[in-house]
Amino acid sequence: QVQLVESGGGLVQPGGSLRLSCVASGSIFSIRDMGWYRQAPGKQRELVATITSGGTTNYSDSVKGRFTISRDNAKNTVYLQMNSLKPEDTAVYYCKGRIASTSISTYIYWGQGTQVTVSS
C-alpha cells in the first residue's frame, strides 16, 4: 500500500507565494513520474506540472515561469513552489505519483488534495 500526503496549502494574497509538499510512503520500490494537478470549483482537474525520475519537468502554460516543481528522491517527496500567485490559481491541488511497489508492478496514486486560496 502506498500513500501520498500533501501539505502546504492555505490562504495567500495575490502576488504571494506558497510551497506545497507531497510525501510518498508505504511499500515503495521506486518512484517514476510525479506531478501536481489542480481542480477549481466547477472545472475539470488539470495538469499543473510534472517531473520525471530523472528530473525532467513540464509545466502548463498558465503557470510557466511562476511555479517550480522539484523532487527529493531520498525523501520520496515532490515540491511545488508557487510564486506570483493569482486569484485564478485558487483550487484544490493534488499530488499524483506513478510508483512501483515491486520491480514489475507500477500503479498510479493520488493524494487527498490541499486547498490553495488566493484572495485579498
Secondary structure, 3 states (H helix, E strand, C coil): CEEEEEECCEEECCCCCEEEEEEEEECCCEEEEEEEEEECCCCCCEEEEEECCCCCEEECCCCCCCEEEEEEHHHCEEEEEECCCCHHHCEEEEEEEEEECCCCCEEEEECCCEEEEECC
